[in-house]
């Protein structure tokens, strides 16, 4: 399941059948519906760009981009 840090907001995206399901994990281990639609034809490799388009107005100096997170919430690539 791809997990993203979208300008400081953690977003999980799961493929369910032919659709993408978006959820927002809570600090208590629960999650809620992300209430956004991602086009079914969008490839997994395009998710970060799509989330950037949706949430770009939430960018701040401390959270300037969308990054994909790996297991345990770590960045998949080292930014250095």
N, CA, C and O atoms as CSV, one atom per row, in Angstrom:
chain,resi,resn,atom,element,x,y,z
A,1,UNK,N,N,0.851,-1.168,0.000
A,1,UNK,CA,C,0.000,0.000,0.000
A,1,UNK,C,C,0.900,1.236,0.000
A,1,UNK,O,O,1.694,1.424,0.922
A,2,UNK,N,N,0.782,2.061,-1.008
A,2,UNK,CA,C,1.557,3.304,-1.001
A,2,UNK,C,C,1.075,4.236,0.115
A,2,UNK,O,O,-0.124,4.388,0.351
A,3,UNK,N,N,2.037,4.847,0.783
A,3,UNK,CA,C,1.757,5.838,1.830
A,3,UNK,C,C,2.535,7.091,1.459
A,3,UNK,O,O,3.696,7.021,1.056
A,4,UNK,N,N,1.881,8.235,1.599
A,4,UNK,CA,C,2.487,9.496,1.207
A,4,UNK,C,C,2.411,10.507,2.336
A,4,UNK,O,O,1.471,10.515,3.131
A,5,UNK,N,N,3.432,11.362,2.385
A,5,UNK,CA,C,3.386,12.568,3.205
A,5,UNK,C,C,3.078,13.685,2.219
A,5,UNK,O,O,3.950,14.114,1.463
A,6,UNK,N,N,1.843,14.150,2.229
A,6,UNK,CA,C,1.392,15.188,1.296
A,6,UNK,C,C,1.343,16.517,2.037
A,6,UNK,O,O,0.325,16.878,2.627
A,7,UNK,N,N,2.457,17.236,1.998
A,7,UNK,CA,C,2.544,18.540,2.648
A,7,UNK,C,C,2.204,18.452,4.128
A,7,UNK,O,O,1.516,19.319,4.667
A,8,UNK,N,N,2.696,17.388,4.789
A,8,UNK,CA,C,2.475,17.207,6.208
A,8,UNK,C,C,1.277,16.356,6.579
A,8,UNK,O,O,1.060,16.072,7.757
A,9,UNK,N,N,0.505,15.948,5.601
A,9,UNK,CA,C,-0.674,15.099,5.834
A,9,UNK,C,C,-0.348,13.689,5.345
A,9,UNK,O,O,0.044,13.513,4.192
A,10,UNK,N,N,-0.504,12.684,6.208
A,10,UNK,CA,C,-0.235,11.300,5.815
A,10,UNK,C,C,-1.467,10.745,5.106
A,10,UNK,O,O,-2.590,10.850,5.599
A,11,UNK,N,N,-1.225,10.151,3.934
A,11,UNK,CA,C,-2.306,9.627,3.096
A,11,UNK,C,C,-1.928,8.213,2.650
A,11,UNK,O,O,-0.842,7.990,2.115
A,12,UNK,N,N,-2.829,7.273,2.876
A,12,UNK,CA,C,-2.663,5.899,2.387
A,12,UNK,C,C,-3.529,5.712,1.151
A,12,UNK,O,O,-4.676,6.156,1.110
A,13,UNK,N,N,-2.970,5.054,0.148
A,13,UNK,CA,C,-3.707,4.785,-1.085
A,13,UNK,C,C,-3.625,3.289,-1.359
A,13,UNK,O,O,-2.536,2.719,-1.420
A,14,UNK,N,N,-4.773,2.666,-1.520
A,14,UNK,CA,C,-4.846,1.223,-1.728
A,14,UNK,C,C,-5.625,0.935,-3.004
A,14,UNK,O,O,-6.645,1.568,-3.276
A,15,UNK,N,N,-5.139,-0.018,-3.778
A,15,UNK,CA,C,-5.877,-0.466,-4.965
A,15,UNK,C,C,-6.884,-1.509,-4.509
A,15,UNK,O,O,-6.512,-2.533,-3.937
A,16,UNK,N,N,-8.160,-1.245,-4.762
A,16,UNK,CA,C,-9.240,-2.182,-4.418
A,16,UNK,C,C,-9.981,-2.480,-5.712
A,16,UNK,O,O,-10.753,-1.657,-6.206
A,17,UNK,N,N,-9.736,-3.670,-6.256
A,17,UNK,CA,C,-10.325,-3.999,-7.554
A,17,UNK,C,C,-9.763,-3.070,-8.613
A,17,UNK,O,O,-8.550,-3.001,-8.808
A,18,UNK,N,N,-10.640,-2.359,-9.291
A,18,UNK,CA,C,-10.186,-1.453,-10.349
A,18,UNK,C,C,-10.191,0.006,-9.891
A,18,UNK,O,O,-10.125,0.905,-10.728
A,19,UNK,N,N,-10.267,0.262,-8.580
A,19,UNK,CA,C,-10.340,1.629,-8.056
A,19,UNK,C,C,-9.245,1.876,-7.031
A,19,UNK,O,O,-8.694,0.939,-6.453
A,20,UNK,N,N,-8.940,3.141,-6.817
A,20,UNK,CA,C,-8.051,3.547,-5.744
A,20,UNK,C,C,-8.897,3.954,-4.540
A,20,UNK,O,O,-9.900,4.652,-4.687
A,21,UNK,N,N,-8.494,3.521,-3.366
A,21,UNK,CA,C,-9.157,3.906,-2.119
A,21,UNK,C,C,-8.172,4.742,-1.310
A,21,UNK,O,O,-7.026,4.340,-1.108
A,22,UNK,N,N,-8.620,5.897,-0.853
A,22,UNK,CA,C,-7.771,6.816,-0.100
A,22,UNK,C,C,-8.241,6.847,1.347
A,22,UNK,O,O,-9.435,6.979,1.618
A,23,UNK,N,N,-7.290,6.724,2.278
A,23,UNK,CA,C,-7.632,6.818,3.690
A,23,UNK,C,C,-6.597,7.674,4.414
A,23,UNK,O,O,-5.442,7.783,4.002
A,24,UNK,N,N,-7.052,8.268,5.500
A,24,UNK,CA,C,-6.210,9.122,6.326
A,24,UNK,C,C,-6.020,8.434,7.670
A,24,UNK,O,O,-6.970,8.337,8.447
A,25,UNK,N,N,-4.811,7.952,7.961
A,25,UNK,CA,C,-4.594,7.246,9.224
A,25,UNK,C,C,-4.604,8.209,10.401
A,25,UNK,O,O,-4.111,9.333,10.310
A,26,UNK,N,N,-5.175,7.746,11.506
A,26,UNK,CA,C,-5.202,8.529,12.725
A,26,UNK,C,C,-4.090,8.101,13.669
A,26,UNK,O,O,-3.509,7.031,13.490
A,27,UNK,N,N,-3.790,8.906,14.656
A,27,UNK,CA,C,-2.725,8.592,15.611
A,27,UNK,C,C,-3.092,7.433,16.535
A,27,UNK,O,O,-2.224,6.868,17.201
A,28,UNK,N,N,-4.376,7.079,16.575
A,28,UNK,CA,C,-4.832,5.991,17.441
A,28,UNK,C,C,-4.923,4.647,16.716
A,28,UNK,O,O,-5.462,3.685,17.262
A,29,UNK,N,N,-4.399,4.578,15.485
A,29,UNK,CA,C,-4.415,3.325,14.738
A,29,UNK,C,C,-5.625,3.137,13.840
A,29,UNK,O,O,-5.679,2.184,13.062
A,30,UNK,N,N,-6.596,4.037,13.940
A,30,UNK,CA,C,-7.764,3.969,13.065
A,30,UNK,C,C,-7.494,4.798,11.808
A,30,UNK,O,O,-6.500,5.521,11.736
A,31,UNK,N,N,-8.373,4.689,10.836
A,31,UNK,CA,C,-8.263,5.531,9.648
A,31,UNK,C,C,-9.662,5.942,9.210
A,31,UNK,O,O,-10.661,5.302,9.538
A,32,UNK,N,N,-9.693,7.030,8.462
A,32,UNK,CA,C,-10.980,7.487,7.941
A,32,UNK,C,C,-10.869,7.683,6.438
A,32,UNK,O,O,-9.775,7.814,5.888
A,33,UNK,N,N,-12.000,7.700,5.802
A,33,UNK,CA,C,-12.065,7.868,4.353
A,33,UNK,C,C,-11.431,9.199,3.962
A,33,UNK,O,O,-11.720,10.233,4.564
A,34,UNK,N,N,-10.559,9.165,2.942
A,34,UNK,CA,C,-9.896,10.368,2.485
A,34,UNK,C,C,-10.785,11.309,1.705
A,34,UNK,O,O,-10.423,12.466,1.488
A,35,UNK,N,N,-11.942,10.833,1.279
A,35,UNK,CA,C,-12.954,11.647,0.592
A,35,UNK,C,C,-12.428,12.332,-0.667
A,35,UNK,O,O,-12.851,13.439,-1.001
A,36,UNK,N,N,-11.513,11.675,-1.355
A,36,UNK,CA,C,-11.092,12.164,-2.664
A,36,UNK,C,C,-11.152,11.006,-3.642
A,36,UNK,O,O,-11.023,9.844,-3.256
A,37,UNK,N,N,-11.345,11.326,-4.878
A,37,UNK,CA,C,-11.375,10.320,-5.932
A,37,UNK,C,C,-10.085,10.399,-6.736
A,37,UNK,O,O,-9.665,11.479,-7.151
A,38,UNK,N,N,-9.468,9.260,-6.948
A,38,UNK,CA,C,-8.300,9.164,-7.816
A,38,UNK,C,C,-8.740,8.377,-9.036
A,38,UNK,O,O,-9.321,7.301,-8.891
A,39,UNK,N,N,-8.481,8.882,-10.235
A,39,UNK,CA,C,-8.906,8.170,-11.441
A,39,UNK,C,C,-8.391,6.728,-11.458
A,39,UNK,O,O,-7.216,6.480,-11.190
A,40,UNK,N,N,-9.254,5.808,-11.768
A,40,UNK,CA,C,-8.904,4.384,-11.777
A,40,UNK,C,C,-7.766,4.078,-12.732
A,40,UNK,O,O,-6.971,3.175,-12.472
A,41,UNK,N,N,-7.672,4.810,-13.829
A,41,UNK,CA,C,-6.642,4.545,-14.834
A,41,UNK,C,C,-5.259,5.043,-14.423
A,41,UNK,O,O,-4.274,4.742,-15.097
A,42,UNK,N,N,-5.169,5.791,-13.342
A,42,UNK,CA,C,-3.890,6.340,-12.899
A,42,UNK,C,C,-2.983,5.217,-12.409
A,42,UNK,O,O,-3.406,4.368,-11.625
A,43,UNK,N,N,-1.745,5.214,-12.870
A,43,UNK,CA,C,-0.768,4.203,-12.448
A,43,UNK,C,C,-0.226,4.551,-11.066
A,43,UNK,O,O,-0.219,5.718,-10.675
A,44,UNK,N,N,0.223,3.551,-10.336
A,44,UNK,CA,C,0.777,3.789,-9.004
A,44,UNK,C,C,1.930,4.794,-9.056
A,44,UNK,O,O,2.087,5.606,-8.145
A,45,UNK,N,N,2.725,4.739,-10.105
A,45,UNK,CA,C,3.857,5.657,-10.240
A,45,UNK,C,C,3.434,7.114,-10.427
A,45,UNK,O,O,4.265,8.015,-10.315
A,46,UNK,N,N,2.156,7.354,-10.709
A,46,UNK,CA,C,1.647,8.708,-10.921
A,46,UNK,C,C,0.935,9.291,-9.695
A,46,UNK,O,O,0.498,10.441,-9.723
A,47,UNK,N,N,0.818,8.509,-8.629
A,47,UNK,CA,C,0.046,8.944,-7.463
A,47,UNK,C,C,0.626,10.192,-6.799
A,47,UNK,O,O,-0.124,11.105,-6.456
A,48,UNK,N,N,1.931,10.248,-6.613
A,48,UNK,CA,C,2.530,11.406,-5.944
A,48,UNK,C,C,2.251,12.689,-6.720
A,48,UNK,O,O,1.926,13.714,-6.122
A,49,UNK,N,N,2.373,12.642,-8.043
A,49,UNK,CA,C,2.084,13.832,-8.856
A,49,UNK,C,C,0.615,14.229,-8.738
A,49,UNK,O,O,0.295,15.415,-8.663
A,50,UNK,N,N,-0.264,13.253,-8.721
A,50,UNK,CA,C,-1.691,13.544,-8.611
A,50,UNK,C,C,-2.006,14.187,-7.261
A,50,UNK,O,O,-2.752,15.164,-7.194
A,51,UNK,N,N,-1.440,13.642,-6.191
A,51,UNK,CA,C,-1.665,14.215,-4.856
A,51,UNK,C,C,-1.070,15.623,-4.761
A,51,UNK,O,O,-1.623,16.488,-4.081
A,52,UNK,N,N,0.048,15.849,-5.437
A,52,UNK,CA,C,0.636,17.193,-5.483
A,52,UNK,C,C,-0.338,18.167,-6.123
A,52,UNK,O,O,-0.530,19.274,-5.620
A,53,UNK,N,N,-0.953,17.765,-7.228
A,53,UNK,CA,C,-1.932,18.630,-7.901
A,53,UNK,C,C,-3.124,18.936,-6.989
A,53,UNK,O,O,-3.623,20.061,-6.970
A,54,UNK,N,N,-3.573,17.939,-6.240
A,54,UNK,CA,C,-4.741,18.131,-5.370
A,54,UNK,C,C,-4.453,19.004,-4.155
A,54,UNK,O,O,-5.276,19.837,-3.774
A,55,UNK,N,N,-3.293,18.815,-3.552
A,55,UNK,CA,C,-3.015,19.431,-2.257
A,55,UNK,C,C,-1.963,20.531,-2.296
A,55,UNK,O,O,-1.505,20.954,-1.235
A,56,UNK,N,N,-1.559,21.014,-3.463
A,56,UNK,CA,C,-0.446,21.963,-3.549
A,56,UNK,C,C,-0.669,23.235,-2.730
A,56,UNK,O,O,0.299,23.865,-2.304
A,57,UNK,N,N,-1.904,23.618,-2.505
A,57,UNK,CA,C,-2.166,24.828,-1.717
A,57,UNK,C,C,-1.862,24.627,-0.229
A,57,UNK,O,O,-1.864,25.588,0.541
A,58,UNK,N,N,-1.603,23.386,0.174
A,58,UNK,CA,C,-1.247,23.102,1.565
A,58,UNK,C,C,0.256,23.157,1.806
A,58,UNK,O,O,0.710,22.939,2.929
A,59,UNK,N,N,1.030,23.446,0.766
A,59,UNK,CA,C,2.490,23.487,0.897
A,59,UNK,C,C,2.908,24.586,1.869
A,59,UNK,O,O,2.327,25.671,1.898
A,60,UNK,N,N,3.928,24.276,2.660
A,60,UNK,CA,C,4.521,25.238,3.589
A,60,UNK,C,C,6.035,25.105,3.474
A,60,UNK,O,O,6.520,24.138,2.887
A,61,UNK,N,N,6.793,26.054,4.023
A,61,UNK,CA,C,8.255,25.905,4.002
A,61,UNK,C,C,8.731,24.621,4.688
A,61,UNK,O,O,9.740,24.041,4.285
A,62,UNK,N,N,8.014,24.177,5.716
A,62,UNK,CA,C,8.390,22.943,6.421
A,62,UNK,C,C,7.903,21.676,5.726
A,62,UNK,O,O,8.448,20.600,5.969
A,63,UNK,N,N,6.902,21.778,4.877
A,63,UNK,CA,C,6.336,20.628,4.154
A,63,UNK,C,C,6.080,21.057,2.708
A,63,UNK,O,O,4.934,21.289,2.321
A,64,UNK,N,N,7.160,21.163,1.900
A,64,UNK,CA,C,7.035,21.745,0.569
A,64,UNK,C,C,6.644,20.796,-0.556
A,64,UNK,O,O,6.491,21.233,-1.696
A,65,UNK,N,N,6.475,19.487,-0.260
A,65,UNK,CA,C,6.233,18.546,-1.353
A,65,UNK,C,C,5.499,17.299,-0.877
A,65,UNK,O,O,5.276,17.101,0.318
A,66,UNK,N,N,5.132,16.470,-1.841
A,66,UNK,CA,C,4.560,15.154,-1.569
A,66,UNK,C,C,5.686,14.138,-1.714
A,66,UNK,O,O,6.384,14.119,-2.728
A,67,UNK,N,N,5.861,13.301,-0.709
A,67,UNK,CA,C,6.883,12.262,-0.764
A,67,UNK,C,C,6.259,10.915,-0.439
A,67,UNK,O,O,5.389,10.812,0.425
A,68,UNK,N,N,6.708,9.894,-1.134
A,68,UNK,CA,C,6.225,8.548,-0.834
A,68,UNK,C,C,7.003,8.010,0.356
A,68,UNK,O,O,8.225,8.142,0.427
A,69,UNK,N,N,6.283,7.404,1.287
A,69,UNK,CA,C,6.881,6.850,2.489
A,69,UNK,C,C,6.935,5.333,2.387
A,69,UNK,O,O,6.062,4.714,1.780
A,70,UNK,N,N,7.943,4.751,2.970
A,70,UNK,CA,C,8.076,3.308,3.003
A,70,UNK,C,C,7.552,2.752,4.312
A,70,UNK,O,O,6.858,3.451,5.051
A,71,UNK,N,N,7.878,1.495,4.608
A,71,UNK,CA,C,7.439,0.875,5.859
A,71,UNK,C,C,7.898,1.688,7.062
A,71,UNK,O,O,9.024,2.184,7.096
A,72,UNK,N,N,7.028,1.816,8.033
A,72,UNK,CA,C,7.357,2.568,9.227
A,72,UNK,C,C,7.353,4.076,9.034
A,72,UNK,O,O,7.758,4.817,9.930
A,73,UNK,N,N,6.896,4.540,7.863
A,73,UNK,CA,C,6.817,5.968,7.608
A,73,UNK,C,C,8.115,6.604,7.186
A,73,UNK,O,O,8.216,7.831,7.171
A,74,UNK,N,N,9.125,5.807,6.838
A,74,UNK,CA,C,10.414,6.349,6.391
A,74,UNK,C,C,10.330,6.730,4.915
A,74,UNK,O,O,9.587,6.117,4.148
A,75,UNK,N,N,11.098,7.743,4.525
A,75,UNK,CA,C,11.184,8.112,3.118
A,75,UNK,C,C,11.737,6.954,2.323
A,75,UNK,O,O,12.634,6.252,2.790
A,76,UNK,N,N,11.213,6.744,1.127
A,76,UNK,CA,C,11.718,5.662,0.280
A,76,UNK,C,C,13.086,6.000,-0.291
A,76,UNK,O,O,13.897,5.100,-0.510
A,77,UNK,N,N,13.360,7.261,-0.533
A,77,UNK,CA,C,14.657,7.670,-1.056
A,77,UNK,C,C,15.237,8.718,-0.126
A,77,UNK,O,O,14.518,9.564,0.406
A,78,UNK,N,N,16.531,8.653,0.059
A,78,UNK,CA,C,17.227,9.615,0.908
A,78,UNK,C,C,17.372,10.917,0.133
A,78,UNK,O,O,17.928,10.911,-0.966
A,79,UNK,N,N,16.880,12.055,0.682
A,79,UNK,CA,C,16.912,13.303,-0.053
A,79,UNK,C,C,18.298,13.900,-0.190
A,79,UNK,O,O,18.454,14.894,-0.899
A,80,UNK,N,N,19.324,13.332,0.461
A,80,UNK,CA,C,20.676,13.879,0.351
A,80,UNK,C,C,21.449,13.236,-0.756
A,80,UNK,O,O,22.608,13.584,-0.983
